[in-house]
Amino acid sequence: AGIDGYEIDAGTEELVEKYHVGGFILLKKNVRDTKQMHSLINSLKENNKANKIPLFLAIDEEGGKISRMPEEFTRIPASKKIGDQNNSELSYQIGTILGEELKAFGLNMDFAPVLDINSNPQNPVIGDRAFGDHTDIVTKLGIETMKGLQDQNIISVVKHFPGHGDTSVDSHVSLPTVNHDLERLESFELLPFSEAIKNKADAVMIAHILLPKIDRDHPSTFSKIMITDILREKMNFDGVVITDDMTMGAVTNNYDIGAAAVQSINAGSDIILVCHDYEKEKAVIQALLDAANSGTITQERIEQSVYRVLSLKKKYAVSDTAVAVPNPESINKKIEALYQEYPSLKE
């Protein structure tokens, strides 16, 4: 779930104490400066102390324009800049630095790297967030960034499956349609994800994209064909599947958010992401509870996801232990050293 402001409020407390949410995402609207961000994260952990299971604490930290780090931190270059270098070691270093930043705040999950191939120049949402428009560059550098994060004990969530790079609509606003069949996806968009899975990807984020040649009735986020048949069975992924934010226009302008969440779990998702609006967060939780109680979501389906989620939390020793206030200086030095070594990263 998302949080409304710079500190936890009654709604956030209720999500923890009454509904026992599995985690929180921090957005730009939740970050004023280093001390405030540190205080917010520690207060979420403190609030969750009564619950046996510690929280996923996640953020979208890609570098470039998608950065939530406070101003005190030197900005990490966009993935496209890194892609232009086409250097595996650099990508791994970037992943390591991203991981260090998150770890310094006590976060444990990064919705990164982007494994979309930026194949459509008209694409309004990916652009320089992608490592490039070639499969091999996106695959190689994306996996190295993922490994850098993992080696800092940060859970890397690769995104946006099955590929947002050939859309001409921003799913934050409305639902993109991509008219590719499975043969095309397997030869292009799915390749970086397939290789990431072979390289021990822990989690995958599903995009709100309609692929009518594969499933004409359901966007990928709640398509059983896309999540269970293709991602899980065909591509052998048994890690955690999380949706993109269900409050994006692609969902809320076209579907009931509660019904969509239920469909997504039945399609094979493990975690529903609801970034905004406490009422929507409660509506999703209630819809899932009602579906579980009525048998619309089976006990077996619930247990599969609970097992995956708990296994991932155990693997990364996720905990609600507070951390000290981070020191941006030591991390900034590492970023500045990269800019000195690769001057074109800054151009």
N, C-alpha and C positions, 0 to 999 in steps of 0.2 A: 504494500500500500504506500501511497504518497502521504506527505505531511503538508499542512497549509502554509506555515510560516517559518520563522527563525527558531522557534522553540516548540516543544510539545504542548498540546492543548488538551482539553477534555475529550475531544474526539479521538485523538491519538491514544490517550490513556485507555479509552474504552476499547479501541481496537486491540490493544495489548491484553488488558485485564479481563474483558468479557469474551472477546472473540479469538484471542490467542493467535493473532496473525503470525505467519511464518517469517516475515521480514519487512523491511522498509526500503524505499528508494529515496535518495536525496537528489533534488533537482536544483537548478540555478536559484530558484525562488527561496530555497532553504539555506543559502550560503551568503553570509555578509562578509565575514573575515575568518581568519584561522581560529581565533579563540571561540567565536560563536559556533562555528561548525563543530569544533571539538566538543564543546559543551552540549550541543544538541545530540551528537552521537552517544556520548557517555550517559546522557539522561534517558535515551531510548533503552540502553542496556540496563540501566538501573531500574527502570520501569518494568523490565521483563524478568527481573530476578526471581519473581515468584513462580514463573513458568519453568518447567524442567528443560525445555528445548530452547537453546539460544537462537538469536535472530540472524537471518541473512541481512546484511547491511550493504546495500548496493548503490551504484552510481553509474552514470554514463560518462566515462572518462576515456575519450578516444584520442585527445590531442586536437589541435586546430580549433575550429569554431565550436566543436562539441566538447567543451571543458567545463567542469563544475568547480574546479579548484579555486580557492580564494586568490585575490589579486596579488597577495604576497609571493605566490609561486610563479616562476618563469614559465611562460606558455610552451608547451610541447608542440612541435610542428604537426601539421595535418598529415594524414596517411598518404595523400598524393605526393607530398614533398619527399616522404620516405620512399615511396614507390619509385620516384624519379632516380633515386640513388641505386635502387635495386640491389641492396646490400643486406644479406641475411644477418650479419653480426649487428649492424645498426638497428635492424628491426627488433632483434632480441634485446638489445640495450634499451630501446624505447619501452618495450614491454616490462623490463625490469624496473625502469624508473617509474612508470605508471603504477606498478605494483608497490614500489616503495612509498609513493605518495599516499595510496589508499591505506596501506598498512600503518603508516604513521598516524592516521586518524582513527585507526581501529575498525575501518571498513573491511569487508571480506569478499566482496563480489564486484566485478566490473562488467558492465554490458558492453564488451569490446573483446576482440577487434571486429571491425566490419569486414565481412567476407563477400560483400556484393561486388560484382564486376561492373564498373561504370561504363556500360556498353552503349547507353543512349545519351547523347549530348544534351537532349532536352529534359533529362531527368532533373526534377526540381528538389529532390530530397537527399541524394547521395553525393554526387559531385566529388569534391576533394576529400570526402570522408572515406572514399575507396582508395586502395593502394594503386589502382590503375584500371585500364580497360583490357588487360591481357590476363587470361586465366592463370598462367604460370606465375606471374608476378604476385597477383592477389593471393594465390595459394601459398607460395613459398614464404612471403613476408608476413602474411596473416598468421600462419602457423608459428613462425618465430616469435611474433608479438605475444601470441597465446602462451607459448612456453615461458617467455620472460615473466609474464604475470603469474603463471602457475608456480614458477620457481621462487616467487616471493610469497607463496602461500595465499595467493588471491585467486578466487574462482573466476575463470574467464568464460563469459557467455558469448559464443560466436553468433553473429547475426548478419542479415535478416533473412533466414531461411524461408522460401527456397531461392531467394535472390531478388533484391529490390532495384537492381541496376538498370533494368530495361523498362522502367515505368515512366510514364509522362504525367502522372498525377501524384501529389503528395498525400500519403495515407493519413497524415495528421488532419487533412481537410476532407477528403472523400476516398472512396474505395477504388484503388487502381485495378485495371484489368490487363492481364498479359496473355496474349493468344499463342503461347508456346505449348507444344506437346511434350510428353515425357522424354522422348528421344532427344529433343533439343536441350531440355534441362540437363539430362544426363551427360551430354557432350559439352556443356558450357556452365550454366549457372550453378549446378550442384557439385561441380568438381572441387572447388575449394572446401566445401562442407564435407565431402566424402573423404578428402585427405586429412582434414582436421579430425574427423572421427577416428581414422586409422592412427592418428597421432595423439589419441587419448583426450579428445575434447570432452569436458565434463558436462557442459550445458549448451543448449541451442535456443535462441530466441526465434519465434515464428512471426513472420510479417503478415499484415492485413493486405493480402493480395488475392484477387480472384483469378484463377487459371481455368477458364471454362472448358478447355480441351481435356483437363484432368478431373476437375470437379466443378460442374457448372452451377451447383447450388450453394456451395460453401466457400468462403475465403479460406486461405491456408490455415489461419488461426483456429478455425473450428472444422477443419476438413479431416475426416478419418482416413481418407485416401492419402492425403499428404503427410499426416503425422504418423499414423500407425502403419499403413501399407508401404509407403515410400521411405520415410525417415527411419522408422524403427525396424521394419522387416527387410526391406530391400537394401538399406544402407547400414543395417546392423547397429543402430544407435540405441543403447539402453541407458543413456544418461538422462539428465533432467531437461525437460522441455518447458520453457516459459513463454507466455504470449508477449507480444508487444503490448503497449499500453491500451487497455480496452476503452479508455475515454477518448481515444482519437476519433476524429470525424468519420473515418472508414467504418467504424463500428456504430457509434452513437447516432449517426445520421441514417443508418440503414437497418439497425437491429435493436431489439431490447437487450440491454447490457447483461441482465441477469440470465436470460435464456441463452445468450451467446456464450456466457461463461460456462454454463452447464454443458452446452454442446462441445465446447473446447475440451473440457475434462473427459467427456465421453469419446472424443476423437483421439485422445492420448496425451493431452497436455498434463503437466504435473503442477504447474504454478500459474495462477492468473495474476497479471499485473494491472493494478488500477492506480494510476498516478495522481489523479485529481478528484476532488469532490467527495467529502466524507459520506454524503448521502448515497452516492454511487458505490462507494466501497462497501457500505452496509448492505445495499441492495444485492450486490454480487454475493456477499457472504450468506445472506438469507436465502438467495436462490439456490446456492450450493447445498446449504443445510436442508432445505425443503426437498431438493432432488435426492439427497442421500436418504432422508427419512422415508420418502415414497418409493425408493428403489429405482428411480430414474437413473441415478448413478449407483452402481452396484458396490457392495462391500469389497469385492475383489478389485474393482477399478480403483477404489480409494486406497486400498492397501498397496497396490503397485506403486502409486505415486508417493505415498507416505514412506515406503521403503527407499525409493530413489532419493527423496529429499533428505531423510535421516542419514542415509549412507554418505551423501555428499557433505553434509554438515560434519559427520564424523571424520571423513577423509581429510578435511581441511582444519580439523580441530577448532571449528567455529565456537567462539565463547563470548559471553557477555562481560568479560573482564575489561575494566576501564584502562585507557592508555594515557600517558602524559601528553601535554600540549606539544604538537609537532614543531620542529625547527625547520622552516623553509630553506634556510641558508645552505645546509649540507646537500639537499636535493637540487637546489638551484645551481650549485657549482657543477654538478654532474650534467645538467641540461646545457649550461653555458659551455662546458668542455666539448659537448657534441657539436654545438654551433661553431666552435673554433675548428674542430676537426672536419666538419662538413659545412663550409660557409654558405653553400647554395640552399641549405635548409631554411635560411632566414630570408632569402630574397623574395 
